[in-house]
Amino acid sequence: MMSAQAWADAQRLWDFQQMGHELRPCSVAIGLGSHDLGVADTTADLYHRGMMPLIVFTGATSRTTRARMPRGEAEHYRERAMELGVPGGAILVEPRARNTGENIRFSRTLLDKHQAAVSSVLLVSKPYEERRAYATARKLWPEVEWVSASTPTTLTDYVDSIGDARLVIDMLAGAQQRLMIYPQQGFMIEQHVPDDVVAAYERLRHSGFSSRLVDDTADRK
């Protein structure tokens, strides 16, 4: 069982990750691959709401998704979106990316190949990685406007939907660590991190929520 302090610290990181952007129509949506099919569900919903005419789903597989999504995260996302009524012609699949930086770079290359005119991007991620994804995208593709989006949900409901509280909190800690160390390594834009967020992260790290942390000298995302 998680301690009350661990839940409180996870909630603080969760709240900090939420960008609170007002959704608006964009040139394209980029759905970042992961273990969470909710990203595909939310992207499909945004498409049906007229928020974009084109979707890129991006992602290969990882240790978390290899068994569940053997054809690759982006391909499983595409299949899910089509089940939800998105036409296949509105979806591009980028199947090679294995980290957030590659998600952005490879998606940009794919859109260029298809001669898509892109001035704004609706960036759809897991709820606990909105800020991390936004900071990476702003660094790697600064010429466009970025709007962050994720499934509207609470931390408690999200943990229930995933069914693995430790995985979610480990991921939260990993996302927060990257926000703090990657700007200095040139992978993200710098963002102010409040002291209480840093303290919450440190308590979680010292409590053993560390499986998704990287070495401070890591050279990739």
N, C-alpha and C positions, 0 to 999 in steps of 0.2 A: 504493500500500500504506500501511496505517496504521502509525504508529510504535508501539513497545512502550509508550511513555509515554501515547500517546493511548488505547490499549486499556485501560491500567491506570486512567486517569482516567475513561473511560467506565464501567468496571466499578464504580468507587467511586460514581458518580452512580446507576448502576443499583441497587446495593445500598441506597443511601439511599432511593430511591423505594419500595422494598418495605416496606409497612406491617407485614407479619407478623400480620395479624389472623386470629384463629381463626374459621373460617366457621361460621355458625349460621343456622337458619331466620329469614327476615325477611318483612315484609309484602309487599314487592315488590323486584324487581331493576330497576335502571336500567343499561342497556348503552350506553356512550358511543360514538357514531359516530366512525369514523376510517377510515384505509386498511386496517386490520387486521381481516379477517373472523374472526380468532381470538377476538375479543371475543364475537362471536355464538356461536361454537362453545363457549366456556367458559360463557356464559350458558345455553345449551341444556343443557349437562352439569349445571349447578347446578339447573336446573329438574327434570331427571330424577332428581336426587338428593333432591328434595323440599325444596329450600332456599327456595322461594317459589312462590306460586300464580299470580303475575302478573308480566309483564315489560313494561317500557317500553324500546323502542329509540329513541334520539334522535340526530338529525343530518341536516343538509342535505347539501351537498357543499362541497368545498374545492378549492384548486389541486391537491392531491395526489389527490383522489378523483373529480374531475369526469369524467375519461375512464373510469375503472374502474367507477364506480358512478353511472351517469347518472340513475337513478331516485331517487337520494338514499341516503345511508349507512343511515339507519334502515330504509328499505324493503328494501335488499339484506340487511341483518341479519335482518329478519323472514323473508325468503325462505329464507335460510340456516338459520335456526332451525327453520322448518317442514320443510325437507329432513331435518333431524336429529330429527324426530318431535315437536316442540313443537306443540300444537294452536293454530290461528290465534286461537281465542277467548281464549287466555291471553296474547296479545301486543297491546300498544298501540303505535302508531307516532306519534312526534313528529317531523315532517319539516322544521322550520324552523330549528332551532338551528345556529348557525355558530361557536360557541365554548363553552367549558366552562361559563361562567356561564349562558348561554342554555340549555344542556343541562339544567341543574338547574332553572332558573326555569320553563321551558316544560314540563318533565316534571311538575313540581309542579302547574301549572295544569291539565294534561291529567288527572292523577290526581284532582284536585278535581272536574273536570267529570264524571268517571265515578264520583264519590262513593266512591272507594276509601279505606278506613280504613288509614292509614299511620302506624305507630309506629317502624318500622325499615326501612332500605333497604340492600340488597346492591348496592354500587356497583362495576360491572364496567368496567374500563378496560384500556388497554394496560399491559403490565408496567412500562414506564418512566414511567408517569404516575399511578401509584397515589396517591402522596402529594399531588401537585398536585391531582388530582381530589377527594381527601378534604378538603383544606384549603379548596377552593372550596365544596364541598357544606356543610361545617360552617358556613361564613360565611353562606351564602344560605338555608339551611334548618336552623337550629339546633335546632328542636323535635323532630327525630327522631334516632334512633340510626343511625350510619353504619358499615357494615362493608365494608372494601375487599377487592376480589378481582381477580385477573387470571390469565392462563394461566400455570400453573407451568412455568417454563422458565429456561434460563441465557441470559446475554447472547449467547454464541457461537451457541447453537442458534436464538435469536430472530433474530439477524442473518442466519443461513443461511435461515431461513424467509421473511424479507422479501426477501432478495437484494440489499440495498443498505445497506452498512455506514455510508456517509456519511449517508444519510437518518436512520438510527436514532440515530447519535451527534449529528447536528444537532438532532434532536428531544429527545434527552436534555438537551443544553445549554439548549434553549429552555424545557423544563419546569423545570430548575433555576433559571434566571434568574427565571422567574415566581414561584417559591417565595420568592425573596429580595426582589423589588421589589413584588409585588402586595399583600402585607399592608398596606404603608404607603398604598396607593391604595384600600384598602377592599374589595378583591376576594377576599381569603382571610384565614383565621385566621393568626396569627403562629405559626411553628414554629422551634425552635432548629435552626440549620444548623451542623454542626461545621466547624471551621477547615479540616480536610483536604478536606472536600467543596467548600468555597468555593475552595480552591486548585486542586482538580481542574477545577472549572468554569472558572476564569480561564485555566488553561493551554489548555483546549480552545478557549475563545473566541479567545485570542491565536493559536492554531494554525489559525484559519479555520473552525471549526465554528460558524458564525454565521448560517446562512440562516434559522433559525427564531427568532432573537432579536428582541425588540421594543425600541423606544426606551424609555429609562427613564422617559419622561414619558407613555408610552402610557396611554390612558384606557379600554382594553377588553382582554378576554382573547381 
